[in-house]
Amino acid sequence: MSAWFQRLYAPAFFFGFILAALYAVEGLGLRPHWALPPLLALSLAVSFASERALPYRREWNRGPGERGRDAIHFVVNEGLNLAGLALLPLAAAWRPWPALWPQSWPLALQLAVAIVLADLGLTLAHYASHRWPLLWRFHAVHHSVTRMYGFNGLMKHPLHQAIEAAAGVGPLIALGLPLEATCVLAFAIAIQLQLQHSNVDMRIGPLRHVFAWAPVHRLHHLRYGRAGDVNFALFFSVWDRLLGTAAQAPGYRVGSQDLGIGSHPDYPRDYAGQLLEPFRTRPAQAEPALPPALRAALAQD
């Protein structure tokens, strides 16, 4: 039974919740502001329960004080998302050109195209955040985690979230992406972030070459300097193959000792400290060496 759960969890979670969102908004005609928050809450409940039922790392289900901090990140960031969505009608009214987006398409088709295009923008913004020191200051908040579970996929500095949204969703809004499609896109991004950081011991097999789910994304959080500059994509692994940043480590199980920021191991753990840290200057420490077992696993890719 557990083997089936491991194989089916990621695709069932991803497609199940996104199809449920599409059905609620288009099939039932519910307003996305009312239909999607309960679905997001249900996804978090399923994520928490699944991580306890079949964890990748049992110790990652515990983190004294971290769940409260991550809850603040979630409330702030999702609140800002809702505020941005509420302003979309104003953005549409102020757009000085006619909508170029195919608004007459079925919502599911609009969402599929929007996910692909947004993923490209988000991936490039993510890549730039590891190359440009000013962006890294804000992105580092997300990389400070020393355990991975679905909820901390939504843990970001609000300014960096705004930058990513501008790069990934902003161009689509400028093209005329309608409110319903934008809301479901934001929901799909939240679902994918949970899957990327999930502590479920999922086995995705060949799907690792298509979807950037947790077995792929965990390598992005390595604390060994440039070793973690891989697997930048949010949804689809193809962008990393095009960027030359795709990586796999078959047989290696990432642990807490592999996560965090190697040059900044004392990164603040509290919300206020993480909010202010990008504006502070601290000397960097020497980065830890790549463990031989991990080096060998990466070399097998």
C-alpha positions as a printed Julia matrix, in Angstrom:
301×3 Matrix{Float64}:
   0.0    0.0     0.0
   2.79   2.43    0.91
   4.51   1.79   -2.44
   1.37   2.88   -4.3
   1.06   5.91   -2.05
   4.67   6.9    -2.77
   4.14   6.68   -6.54
   0.71   8.3    -6.73
   1.0   11.04   -4.11
   2.64  13.78   -6.2
   0.55  13.45   -9.41
  -2.66  12.95   -7.41
  -1.96  16.01   -5.24
  -0.97  18.2    -8.2
  -3.68  17.28  -10.69
  -6.34  16.57   -8.07
  -6.24  20.0    -6.45
  -5.78  21.93   -9.69
  -8.69  20.09  -11.34
 -10.78  20.74   -8.23
  -9.99  24.46   -8.49
 -10.92  24.52  -12.18
 -14.19  22.71  -11.48
 -15.09  25.06   -8.63
 -14.42  28.22  -10.65
 -15.57  27.21  -14.12
 -17.78  24.19  -13.56
 -19.7   25.5   -10.54
 -19.26  29.16  -11.34
 -17.99  30.01   -7.84
 -16.06  33.22   -7.26
 -12.35  32.3    -6.93
 -11.89  34.49   -3.84
 -14.4   32.26   -2.04
 -13.72  28.88   -3.68
  -9.92  28.71   -3.64
  -8.94  29.58   -0.01
 -10.81  26.52    1.4
  -9.15  24.33   -1.24
  -5.74  25.73   -0.27
  -6.47  25.03    3.4
  -7.48  21.46    2.49
  -4.25  21.01    0.5
  -2.22  22.05    3.53
  -4.14  19.59    5.72
  -3.51  16.77    3.23
   0.16  17.74    3.03
   0.61  17.73    6.82
  -1.21  14.4     7.22
   0.74  12.73    4.4
   4.08  13.92    5.77
   3.25  12.22    9.05
   1.98   9.06    7.41
   5.01   8.5     5.16
   7.8   11.03    5.81
  10.98  11.34    3.76
  12.76  12.39    6.96
  10.81  11.8    10.16
  12.79  14.48   12.0
  11.66  17.07    9.43
   8.15  16.87   10.9
   9.47  18.63   14.0
  10.89  22.13   14.23
  10.49  24.01   17.53
   9.07  27.45   16.85
   9.32  27.15   13.08
   5.7   26.34   12.35
   4.53  29.57   13.93
   7.11  31.55   11.95
   6.13  29.81    8.73
   2.48  30.51    9.49
   3.3   34.24    9.63
   5.12  33.96    6.3
   2.06  32.22    4.87
  -0.47  34.74    6.17
   1.58  37.75    5.05
   2.46  36.41    1.61
  -0.93  34.97    0.79
  -2.54  38.14    2.09
  -0.39  40.16   -0.3
  -1.39  37.79   -3.1
  -5.07  38.36   -2.34
  -4.53  42.12   -2.26
  -2.81  41.96   -5.64
  -5.63  39.89   -7.11
  -8.17  42.37   -5.79
  -6.4   45.12   -7.75
  -6.49  43.23  -11.05
  -9.68  44.92  -12.32
  -7.93  48.28  -11.88
  -4.89  47.02  -13.78
  -7.16  45.87  -16.62
  -8.9   49.26  -16.7
  -5.58  51.11  -16.86
  -4.02  48.88  -19.54
  -3.46  51.2   -22.54
  -3.78  48.41  -25.11
  -6.48  45.83  -25.84
  -6.2   42.4   -24.23
  -4.01  40.07  -26.28
  -4.7   37.03  -24.1
  -7.14  34.44  -25.58
  -9.83  35.05  -22.97
 -12.42  33.02  -24.92
 -10.48  29.78  -24.43
 -11.68  27.28  -21.8
 -10.26  28.08  -18.39
  -8.28  24.82  -18.27
  -6.5   25.65  -21.53
  -5.8   29.2   -20.39
  -4.34  27.82  -17.16
  -2.12  25.32  -18.97
  -0.62  28.03  -21.18
  -0.33  30.44  -18.24
   1.54  27.87  -16.14
   4.11  27.26  -18.88
   4.7   30.97  -19.51
   4.72  31.92  -15.83
   7.13  29.08  -15.1
   9.61  30.5   -17.59
   9.49  33.94  -15.97
   9.66  32.52  -12.44
  12.58  30.27  -13.34
  14.58  33.15  -14.84
  13.85  35.34  -11.79
  14.93  32.47   -9.53
  18.11  31.96  -11.55
  18.89  35.69  -11.35
  18.34  35.59   -7.59
  21.31  33.24   -7.28
  23.49  35.35   -9.56
  22.74  38.91   -8.44
  23.82  39.57   -4.82
  21.07  42.14   -4.17
  18.35  39.65   -5.14
  20.08  36.88   -3.21
  19.83  38.93    0.0
  16.04  38.6    -0.17
  15.93  35.1    -1.65
  18.24  33.82    1.1
  15.31  33.87    3.54
  13.83  30.93    1.66
  17.15  29.08    1.62
  17.72  29.4     5.35
  15.55  26.32    6.07
  17.29  23.29    7.56
  14.32  20.97    7.08
  11.89  20.75    4.21
   8.15  20.26    4.51
   5.28  21.45    2.35
   4.4   24.52    4.4
   7.83  26.14    4.13
   7.58  26.12    0.36
   5.45  29.23    0.95
   8.13  30.83    3.16
   9.58  33.82    1.3
  10.55  37.39    1.96
   7.57  39.47    0.77
   9.78  41.7    -1.39
  11.25  38.69   -3.15
   7.79  37.24   -3.66
   6.79  40.53   -5.31
   9.81  40.32   -7.62
   8.96  36.76   -8.62
   5.31  37.67   -9.18
   6.33  40.58  -11.39
   8.55  38.3   -13.48
   6.21  35.32  -13.7
   2.66  36.66  -13.58
   3.13  40.34  -14.43
   3.65  39.81  -18.19
   0.53  37.62  -18.37
  -1.57  40.28  -16.65
  -0.2   42.82  -19.12
  -1.4   40.53  -21.93
  -4.88  40.48  -20.41
  -4.97  37.26  -18.37
  -8.46  37.4   -16.78
  -9.07  37.43  -13.06
 -10.37  33.84  -12.84
  -7.34  32.42  -14.66
  -4.93  34.54  -12.57
  -6.51  33.29   -9.35
  -6.3   29.65  -10.39
  -2.7   30.21  -11.55
  -1.8   31.61   -8.11
  -3.47  28.57   -6.54
  -1.52  26.19   -8.81
   1.73  27.91   -7.81
   0.9   27.38   -4.12
   0.14  23.69   -4.78
   3.42  23.24   -6.65
   5.43  24.97   -3.91
   4.02  22.5    -1.39
   5.01  19.57   -3.6
   8.5   20.96   -4.19
   9.26  21.14   -0.49
   7.18  18.18    0.68
   8.48  15.82    3.35
   6.51  12.95    1.83
   8.73  10.07    0.72
   7.39  10.25   -2.84
   8.82   8.16   -5.67
   8.23   9.94   -8.97
  10.33   7.8   -11.33
  10.5    9.18  -14.9
   8.28  12.1   -13.9
  11.4   13.69  -12.4
  12.33  14.6   -15.97
   9.05  16.52  -16.35
   8.0   17.92  -12.97
  10.23  19.72  -10.46
   8.78  18.0    -7.41
  10.54  17.37   -4.09
  12.98  14.62   -5.2
  14.32  17.1    -7.76
  14.05  20.33   -5.79
  15.74  19.13   -2.58
  19.09  19.39   -4.35
  18.44  23.1    -4.91
  18.58  23.65   -1.14
  22.07  22.19   -0.67
  24.24  24.41    1.5
  27.52  23.6    -0.25
  28.09  26.79   -2.22
  27.4   26.49   -5.94
  26.32  22.86   -5.54
  22.82  24.17   -4.82
  22.69  26.33   -7.96
  20.7   23.65   -9.75
  17.05  22.78  -10.43
  15.69  26.35  -10.46
  12.39  25.6   -12.21
   9.13  25.81  -10.31
   6.92  23.54  -12.43
   8.88  21.92  -15.25
  12.38  20.47  -15.31
  12.83  21.31  -18.99
  13.88  24.87  -18.15
  16.84  23.58  -16.15
  17.91  21.34  -18.99
  17.85  24.38  -21.28
  19.8   26.44  -18.72
  22.27  23.61  -18.13
  21.37  23.55  -14.42
  19.52  20.23  -14.19
  20.9   17.81  -11.6
  20.01  14.46  -10.09
  21.61  12.52   -7.25
  20.21   8.98   -7.45
  20.49   7.05   -4.23
  21.42  10.02   -2.02
  19.0   10.98    0.76
  19.27  14.67    1.58
  19.36  15.37    5.32
  19.26  18.44    7.57
  23.06  18.52    7.55
  22.88  19.25    3.81
  20.42  22.16    4.01
  20.64  25.86    4.77
  23.16  28.52    3.77
  26.7   27.24    4.23
  28.24  30.7     4.34
  25.64  31.94    6.83
  24.79  29.08    9.23
  23.55  31.5    11.91
  20.79  32.95    9.7
  17.91  34.28   11.86
  15.15  31.78   12.62
  12.44  34.21   13.71
  10.13  36.08   11.34
  11.21  39.6    12.3
  14.87  38.65   12.01
  14.32  37.15    8.55
  12.37  40.2     7.44
  15.24  42.51    8.41
  18.23  40.31    7.53
  18.45  41.38    3.84
  19.13  44.94    5.01
  22.04  43.92    7.25
  25.63  43.23    6.31
  27.41  40.29    7.92
  30.74  38.66    7.04
  30.39  35.41    5.14
  31.85  32.25    6.6
  33.76  29.56    4.72
  31.37  27.24    2.9
  31.45  23.56    3.91
  32.91  21.04    1.51
  30.68  18.79   -0.55
  30.42  15.38    1.2
  32.08  12.57   -0.8
  28.87  10.51   -0.91
  26.94  13.42   -2.39
  29.71  14.21   -4.84
  29.64  10.62   -6.04
  25.83  10.65   -6.36
  25.89  13.87   -8.4
  28.58  12.42  -10.64
  26.24   9.53  -11.56
  23.75  11.95  -13.13
